[in-house]
Amino acid sequence: MGKGVLLGVVAVCGLFCSAGITQPLIVPDQPIYIGQPFSINVSVPDTLIVLNLRDPAKVYEFKIEQPGEIELCFVRACDHPCACVPMERVILANPGDTILFTLKQTPMEQEIRRSVLRAKEGETPEVLKADLVEVDGKSCFQIKVKHIGADLSCDQDNLSASFYVFDPQKVATLTLRETGPATGEFETAFPMELRYDQRKFTVKYASNEVTVELPNLPKAVIKIGDENMSLTLSKRSTKKR
């Protein structure tokens, strides 16, 4: 190989390295979710530093003796540990926290930041129960919803929803309460009456009264965020609209 060709190869290698083609620290571009393990690739012997910028006093260090992948997991204080990740690699974080990843020997050469999210984008609420029940002798509409994305804290969170029967102009606003810390399930019960007489249904809820005549049936629509779910009250079955 001629001297000029060799110098050209060296120059190209230097250009590729300076452009960051060979990186000692690779953090996936995919979002990081609470409770879901993810892998980081460290290609050199070093110490991986993980820092939650919301709590910079707490620094996590992981010694990398053999280059390769290291698996980590973020959880809140109220969550169960990740099943497949050793406890020493489980890191405390909350949804919305920003995490900094860097290497100890070259801390300023490569710093990578990622946000921690609670649930995958597009995850929708699921109705677990929606029915007319008797509470203390009064007719109520009871609804229970599973919505992991709304379980943001280690306290009992609230979930807002809108509700109407048949007539979208007669909307009631509901607040569903989480059943416990970190359950991801929300429920509420509010007064509602359903009567049938002379081929028509009369529904009373909040300050609204709606009359529905056969062959139509009284359908309740529950809206959480952008998701609409409907319930035919006379049949008591749920489906997505």
Secondary structure, 3 states (H helix, E strand, C coil): CCHHHHHHHHHHHHHHHHCCCCCCEECCCCCEECCCCEEEEECCCEEEEEEECCCCCCEEEEEECCCEEEEEEEECCCCCCCCCCCHHHEEECCCCCEEEEEECCCCCCCCEEEEEECCCCCCCCEEEEEEEEEECCEEEEEEEEECHHHCCCCCCCEEEEEEEECCCCCCEEEEEEECCCCCCEEEEEEEEEEEEECCEEEEEECCEEEEEECCCCCEEEEEECCEEEEEECCCCEEEEC
